[in-house]
Amino acid sequence: MKNRITVLLCDDHTLFRDGIKEILKDHPSIHIVAEAGNGREAVEIAEKLRPDVALLDVAMPDLNGFEATSRVLRDSPRTKVVILTMYEEEEVITRCLKAGASGYVLKDANRSDLIHAIETAKNGGQYLSPRALRKVVKEHVKHTGASTSSYDRLSGREREVLKLLADGLVLKEIAVHLGLSVKTVDTHKTNMMHKLDLHDRSEVVKYAIQRKLIHLPSNHIAVED
């Protein structure tokens, strides 16, 4: 057990987590030490347990995979992040790599690819699934750091407000969730919408869906005064 790679598994689907645990349970060099159902929980667990590798999805409740990756690496520097997701768009892969992920594995990958990704990340390397590699590596190497997207210019709080607005929360609920005043949340919202050139809640939701910050629009989108 001492020499095994410790892994934190984070995905908002319990059945998927169960499947990954079943796949990895008998592998002699890998041990899943904890699970999380959302990005914020993953960050908190990683800080406490300091696992060797964190397996994170991209679109998760509360805190998406991009932000969770950055915060895991900030709070637990020795932990490596491997993204395990269904998304294979170039923009999504590039954003994960820019956030610091050491691996990007598609959910239809085979067992050996997943194990190889975990081992490679633990040893300080970088692994991308073959399809992801074909789509982005050349452009990533060529353009990394060359340009900054509007999303990249948002502050951490502005990204949180964006995500929670897209999830359907109103300002008062966001204020309680983040432990801020309603006025402060409103300021973050105004700044965020200005930076992204968004004008109302429906555009916020559309933006969040296009960039895989949420799965689907919220069932109810409240109208604020």
Backbone hydrogen bonds, N-H to C=O, Kabsch-Sander energy under -0.5 kcal/mol:
donor,donor_aa,acceptor,acceptor_aa,energy
4,R,1,M,-1.2
5,I,29,S,-3.9
6,T,4,R,-0.5
7,V,31,H,-2.4
8,L,53,V,-2.5
9,L,7,V,-0.5
9,L,34,A,-2.4
10,C,8,L,-0.6
10,C,55,L,-2.8
11,D,36,A,-1.9
14,T,12,D,-0.6
17,R,13,H,-2.1
18,D,14,T,-2.5
19,G,15,L,-2.0
20,I,16,F,-2.3
21,K,17,R,-2.5
22,E,18,D,-2.0
23,I,19,G,-2.0
24,L,20,I,-2.1
25,K,21,K,-1.6
27,H,24,L,-1.6
30,I,27,H,-1.1
31,H,5,I,-3.0
33,V,7,V,-2.1
33,V,31,H,-0.7
34,A,7,V,-1.1
36,A,9,L,-2.1
39,G,61,P,-1.1
39,G,63,L,-0.7
42,A,38,N,-1.9
43,V,39,G,-2.1
44,E,40,R,-2.1
45,I,41,E,-2.6
46,A,42,A,-2.6
47,E,43,V,-2.0
48,K,44,E,-1.4
49,L,45,I,-3.2
50,R,46,A,-2.4
52,D,6,T,-0.8
53,V,6,T,-2.2
54,A,80,K,-3.0
55,L,8,L,-3.4
55,L,53,V,-0.5
56,L,54,A,-0.7
56,L,82,V,-2.1
57,D,10,C,-0.7
60,M,58,V,-1.0
63,L,61,P,-2.9
65,G,58,V,-3.8
68,A,64,N,-2.7
69,T,65,G,-2.3
70,S,66,F,-1.8
71,R,67,E,-2.3
72,V,68,A,-2.7
73,L,69,T,-2.2
74,R,70,S,-1.6
75,D,71,R,-2.8
76,S,72,V,-2.6
79,T,76,S,-2.2
80,K,52,D,-2.7
82,V,54,A,-2.8
83,I,103,G,-2.9
84,L,56,L,-2.9
85,T,83,I,-0.5
85,T,105,V,-2.2
93,I,89,E,-2.3
94,T,90,E,-2.7
95,R,91,E,-2.2
96,C,92,V,-2.0
97,L,93,I,-2.3
98,K,94,T,-2.6
99,A,95,R,-1.7
100,G,96,C,-0.6
100,G,97,L,-1.0
101,A,96,C,-2.3
102,S,81,V,-2.9
103,G,81,V,-1.1
104,Y,127,Y,-2.1
105,V,83,I,-3.6
107,K,85,T,-2.1
109,A,106,L,-2.2
114,L,110,N,-1.8
115,I,111,R,-2.5
116,H,112,S,-2.4
117,A,113,D,-2.4
118,I,114,L,-2.2
119,E,115,I,-2.6
120,T,116,H,-2.7
121,A,117,A,-2.4
122,K,118,I,-2.3
123,N,119,E,-1.7
124,G,121,A,-1.8
125,G,120,T,-2.9
127,Y,102,S,-2.1
129,S,104,Y,-2.7
133,L,129,S,-3.0
134,R,130,P,-2.4
135,K,131,R,-1.6
136,V,132,A,-1.9
137,V,133,L,-1.6
140,H,136,V,-3.2
141,V,137,V,-2.8
142,K,138,K,-1.9
143,H,139,E,-2.6
144,T,140,H,-1.9
146,A,143,H,-2.9
147,S,143,H,-0.6
153,R,149,S,-1.0
153,R,150,S,-0.6
154,L,151,Y,-1.5
159,R,155,S,-2.0
160,E,156,G,-1.9
161,V,157,R,-2.7
162,L,158,E,-2.3
163,K,159,R,-2.3
164,L,160,E,-2.5
165,L,161,V,-2.7
166,A,162,L,-2.3
167,D,163,K,-1.5
168,G,165,L,-1.4
169,L,164,L,-2.1
174,I,170,V,-2.4
175,A,171,L,-2.6
176,V,172,K,-1.9
177,H,173,E,-2.5
178,L,174,I,-2.5
179,G,175,A,-1.1
180,L,175,A,-2.2
185,V,181,S,-2.2
186,D,182,V,-2.5
187,T,183,K,-1.9
188,H,184,T,-2.3
189,K,185,V,-2.7
190,T,186,D,-2.5
191,N,187,T,-2.6
192,M,188,H,-2.7
193,M,189,K,-2.6
194,H,190,T,-2.0
195,K,191,N,-2.5
196,L,192,M,-2.0
197,D,193,M,-0.6
197,D,194,H,-0.6
198,L,193,M,-2.6
204,V,200,D,-1.6
205,V,201,R,-2.5
206,K,202,S,-2.3
207,Y,203,E,-2.4
208,A,204,V,-2.4
209,I,205,V,-2.3
210,Q,206,K,-2.5
211,R,207,Y,-1.6
212,K,209,I,-1.7
213,L,208,A,-3.1
214,I,208,A,-0.9
218,S,166,A,-0.7
222,A,168,G,-0.6
222,A,220,H,-0.7
224,E,222,A,-0.6
